[in-house]
Amino acid sequence: MTASLEGTAAVVCAASKGLGLASATALAARGAAVVICARREALLEAAAREIRARTGSRIVPVVADVSRADDTQRLLDRTMAELGGLDVLVTNTGGPPSGPFESLSDDAWRQSIDSMLMSVVRLSRAAIPHMRARGGGRLIHVTSVSVKQPIEGLVLSNALRAAVTGLARTLALELAADNILVNCVAPGYTRTDRVVELAEAAAAREGISPEDVQRRTEEQIPLKRLGTPEEFGAVVAFLASAEASYVTGTTLQVDGGFVRSLL
């Protein structure tokens, strides 16, 4: 297991389910106190109860929409009030609408930019001074393998997660002197609601079953299966730990070998 995170204060966004929930659980299991946020209160409170029951760690749920600047600041203010500091920030958002380029309106682009890119900008900007005051920290951004290998029908994700990657690489350079390490974690096909929704949409377009779509996807993955959220969360916990103290400016793929690129 990754080294202990006792005494660590963390924030995990979009943590009511899926990759965010798994990331928060992995951090809490190693001893971190974690503020979790999501838009839907009932799901968020249920997630907080689940993580507490499984880990015994302190979990603080904060209802917030990270696409909104005022919610972003309120989230960080609440974190400081509850935990007294911040060591680890895990940015994460739900996936944007799928569809080909010409089907997407300006509104779809604006909303996705606020949700996927500006949320990372604002959260990072708010978190950095608190991390600097603690002598360092970790910015961990959940992206996608689409930053390495664009996925057909996901132009918003392909474009905006690449922008987050560029931001992260730049911040890794700017913040190294402050011992603030900045990395991305790029999930491949993982058993989440988002992947199920994409499979169902593809099945409807092609006139086949979602199970056929999943089998086809698994055939493209060298390990011949989808990943689990828990496998993803373990990588996030590694990047948050002292064991990753010489890792910054990189993107770690958690994809079962799906991406074939060398870089």
C-alpha positions as CSV (number, residue, x, y, z in Angstrom):
1,M,0.0,0.0,0.0
2,T,1.1,3.6,-0.7
3,A,2.7,5.3,2.3
4,S,0.6,6.8,5.0
5,L,-1.2,10.2,4.4
6,E,-1.8,10.8,8.1
7,G,-2.0,14.5,8.7
8,T,-2.7,15.3,5.1
9,A,-5.6,17.7,4.2
10,A,-7.1,17.0,0.8
11,V,-9.9,18.2,-1.5
12,V,-11.4,15.9,-4.2
13,C,-13.9,17.3,-6.7
14,A,-16.8,15.5,-8.3
15,A,-16.4,12.9,-5.5
16,S,-20.0,11.6,-5.2
17,K,-19.3,8.6,-7.5
18,G,-17.0,7.1,-10.0
19,L,-13.3,8.2,-10.2
20,G,-13.8,11.0,-7.7
21,L,-15.3,8.8,-5.1
22,A,-12.6,6.2,-5.6
23,S,-9.9,8.8,-5.3
24,A,-11.3,10.3,-2.1
25,T,-11.7,6.8,-0.6
26,A,-8.1,5.9,-1.5
27,L,-6.8,9.1,0.2
28,A,-8.9,8.6,3.2
29,A,-7.9,4.9,3.5
30,R,-4.3,6.1,3.9
31,G,-5.2,8.5,6.6
32,A,-6.0,11.8,4.9
33,A,-8.8,14.1,6.0
34,V,-10.7,14.8,2.8
35,V,-13.2,17.5,1.7
36,I,-15.3,16.1,-1.0
37,C,-17.5,18.2,-3.3
38,A,-20.3,17.6,-5.9
39,R,-23.4,19.3,-7.1
40,R,-26.0,16.9,-5.8
41,E,-26.4,17.0,-2.0
42,A,-28.0,13.6,-1.5
43,L,-25.4,11.7,-3.5
44,L,-22.6,13.7,-1.9
45,E,-23.9,12.9,1.7
46,A,-24.2,9.2,0.8
47,A,-20.7,9.2,-0.5
48,A,-19.4,10.8,2.7
49,R,-21.1,8.2,4.8
50,E,-19.7,5.4,2.6
51,I,-16.1,6.7,2.8
52,R,-16.3,7.3,6.6
53,A,-17.7,3.8,7.1
54,R,-14.9,2.2,5.0
55,T,-12.0,4.2,6.3
56,G,-12.7,5.9,9.6
57,S,-11.2,9.1,8.3
58,R,-12.6,12.6,8.6
59,I,-14.7,13.5,5.5
60,V,-16.3,16.9,5.0
61,P,-18.9,17.1,2.2
62,V,-19.4,20.5,0.5
63,V,-22.1,21.0,-2.1
64,A,-20.4,23.0,-4.9
65,D,-20.5,23.4,-8.7
66,V,-16.9,23.9,-9.7
67,S,-17.9,25.6,-12.9
68,R,-19.0,28.6,-10.8
69,A,-16.3,30.9,-9.5
70,D,-18.1,31.7,-6.3
71,D,-18.6,28.0,-5.5
72,T,-14.9,27.4,-6.1
73,Q,-13.9,30.0,-3.6
74,R,-16.4,28.9,-1.1
75,L,-15.1,25.3,-1.4
76,L,-11.6,26.5,-0.6
77,D,-12.7,28.7,2.2
78,R,-14.7,25.9,3.8
79,T,-11.6,23.6,3.5
80,M,-9.5,26.0,5.4
81,A,-12.1,26.5,8.1
82,E,-12.6,22.7,8.5
83,L,-9.1,21.3,8.0
84,G,-6.9,24.4,8.7
85,G,-4.8,23.9,5.6
86,L,-4.5,22.2,2.2
87,D,-1.9,19.7,1.0
88,V,-3.6,17.9,-1.9
89,L,-6.1,19.1,-4.5
90,V,-7.7,16.6,-6.9
91,T,-9.5,18.4,-9.7
92,N,-12.2,16.3,-11.5
93,T,-15.4,17.0,-13.4
94,G,-18.0,15.0,-15.2
95,G,-17.6,14.4,-18.9
96,P,-18.8,16.9,-21.4
97,P,-21.5,16.3,-24.0
98,S,-20.4,13.8,-26.7
99,G,-20.9,14.4,-30.4
100,P,-19.1,15.5,-33.6
101,F,-17.6,19.0,-33.9
102,E,-20.4,20.4,-36.0
103,S,-23.1,19.4,-33.6
104,L,-21.7,21.5,-30.7
105,S,-23.0,25.0,-30.1
106,D,-21.1,28.0,-28.7
107,D,-23.0,27.5,-25.5
108,A,-21.8,23.9,-25.2
109,W,-18.3,25.0,-25.6
110,R,-18.6,27.8,-23.1
111,Q,-20.2,25.6,-20.5
112,S,-17.6,22.9,-21.0
113,I,-14.7,25.4,-20.8
114,D,-16.1,26.7,-17.5
115,S,-16.6,23.2,-16.1
116,M,-13.4,21.4,-17.4
117,L,-10.8,24.2,-17.8
118,M,-11.7,27.2,-15.8
119,S,-12.6,25.1,-12.8
120,V,-9.0,23.8,-12.8
121,V,-7.6,27.4,-13.2
122,R,-9.7,28.8,-10.4
123,L,-9.2,25.9,-8.0
124,S,-5.4,25.9,-8.6
125,R,-5.2,29.6,-8.2
126,A,-7.1,29.4,-4.9
127,A,-5.1,26.4,-3.6
128,I,-1.5,27.4,-4.4
129,P,-1.1,30.1,-1.6
130,H,-2.3,27.6,1.0
131,M,0.1,24.9,-0.2
132,R,2.9,27.4,-0.4
133,A,2.2,28.3,3.3
134,R,2.5,24.6,4.2
135,G,5.9,24.2,2.4
136,G,4.5,22.3,-0.6
137,G,1.6,20.3,-1.9
138,R,0.1,18.3,-4.7
139,L,-2.1,19.4,-7.6
140,I,-3.5,16.3,-9.3
141,H,-5.7,16.7,-12.3
142,V,-8.0,14.0,-13.6
143,T,-7.9,14.1,-17.4
144,S,-8.3,11.3,-19.9
145,V,-6.3,9.1,-22.3
146,S,-7.8,11.4,-25.0
147,V,-4.9,13.8,-24.3
148,K,-2.6,11.1,-25.8
149,Q,-4.9,9.6,-28.3
150,P,-8.1,11.5,-29.3
151,I,-11.3,9.6,-29.0
152,E,-13.8,9.8,-31.8
153,G,-17.0,11.7,-30.9
154,L,-15.5,13.4,-27.8
155,V,-14.1,16.6,-29.3
156,L,-14.9,18.7,-26.2
157,S,-13.0,16.2,-24.0
158,N,-10.2,15.9,-26.4
159,A,-9.6,19.6,-26.7
160,L,-10.2,20.8,-23.1
161,R,-8.4,18.0,-21.3
162,A,-5.4,18.7,-23.5
163,A,-5.6,22.3,-22.3
164,V,-5.6,21.1,-18.7
165,T,-2.5,19.1,-19.5
166,G,-0.7,22.1,-20.9
167,L,-1.7,24.1,-17.8
168,A,-0.4,21.4,-15.5
169,R,2.9,21.1,-17.3
170,T,3.4,24.8,-17.1
171,L,2.5,25.0,-13.4
172,A,4.9,22.1,-12.7
173,L,7.7,24.4,-13.9
174,E,6.4,27.5,-12.1
175,L,5.8,25.8,-8.8
176,A,8.7,23.5,-8.5
177,A,10.6,25.9,-6.3
178,D,7.7,25.9,-3.9
179,N,7.7,22.1,-3.7
180,I,4.2,22.0,-5.2
181,L,4.1,19.0,-7.6
182,V,1.7,19.1,-10.4
183,N,0.6,16.0,-12.3
184,C,-2.3,14.6,-14.4
185,V,-3.9,11.1,-14.2
186,A,-5.4,9.9,-17.4
187,P,-8.0,7.2,-17.1
188,G,-8.8,4.9,-20.0
189,Y,-12.0,2.9,-20.2
190,T,-13.1,2.3,-16.6
191,R,-16.3,0.9,-15.1
192,T,-18.1,4.1,-14.4
193,D,-21.5,5.6,-15.2
194,R,-19.8,7.8,-17.8
195,V,-18.5,4.8,-19.8
196,V,-21.8,3.0,-19.5
197,E,-23.6,6.1,-21.0
198,L,-21.1,6.4,-23.8
199,A,-21.6,2.7,-24.6
200,E,-25.3,3.1,-24.6
201,A,-25.1,6.1,-27.0
202,A,-22.8,4.2,-29.3
203,A,-25.1,1.2,-29.3
204,A,-28.1,3.4,-30.2
205,R,-26.2,5.0,-33.1
206,E,-25.0,1.7,-34.5
207,G,-28.1,-0.5,-33.8
208,I,-26.2,-3.0,-31.6
209,S,-26.3,-3.8,-27.9
210,P,-24.3,-1.9,-25.2
211,E,-22.7,-5.3,-24.3
212,D,-21.4,-5.6,-27.9
213,V,-19.9,-2.1,-27.6
214,Q,-18.2,-3.1,-24.3
215,R,-16.8,-6.3,-25.8
216,R,-15.5,-4.3,-28.8
217,T,-13.9,-1.8,-26.4
218,E,-12.3,-4.6,-24.3
219,E,-10.8,-6.1,-27.4
220,Q,-8.9,-2.8,-28.0
221,I,-7.3,-2.9,-24.5
222,P,-4.2,-5.2,-24.2
223,L,-5.4,-6.3,-20.7
224,K,-8.8,-7.2,-22.3
225,R,-10.9,-5.7,-19.6
226,L,-12.2,-2.3,-18.3
227,G,-10.4,-0.8,-15.3
228,T,-11.9,-0.3,-11.9
229,P,-12.3,3.0,-10.1
230,E,-10.3,1.5,-7.2
231,E,-7.3,0.9,-9.5
232,F,-7.5,4.6,-10.6
233,G,-7.8,5.8,-7.0
234,A,-4.6,4.0,-6.0
235,V,-2.6,5.9,-8.6
236,V,-4.1,9.2,-7.3
237,A,-3.1,8.2,-3.7
238,F,0.5,7.4,-4.9
239,L,0.8,10.9,-6.5
240,A,-0.4,12.4,-3.2
241,S,2.2,10.5,-1.2
242,A,5.8,11.0,-0.2
243,E,6.7,8.1,-2.5
244,A,6.0,10.4,-5.5
245,S,8.2,13.2,-4.3
246,Y,10.2,13.3,-7.5
247,V,7.3,13.1,-9.9
248,T,6.0,16.3,-11.4
249,G,4.9,17.6,-14.8
250,T,3.8,14.2,-16.0
251,T,0.6,12.4,-17.1
252,L,0.2,8.9,-15.7
253,Q,-2.1,6.7,-17.8
254,V,-4.3,4.2,-16.1
255,D,-5.6,2.5,-19.2
256,G,-4.6,-1.2,-19.3
257,G,-2.2,-0.3,-22.2
258,F,-4.9,1.2,-24.4
259,V,-2.8,4.1,-25.7
260,R,-0.1,2.9,-28.1
261,S,1.9,6.2,-28.3
262,L,5.5,6.3,-27.2
263,L,5.2,9.8,-25.6
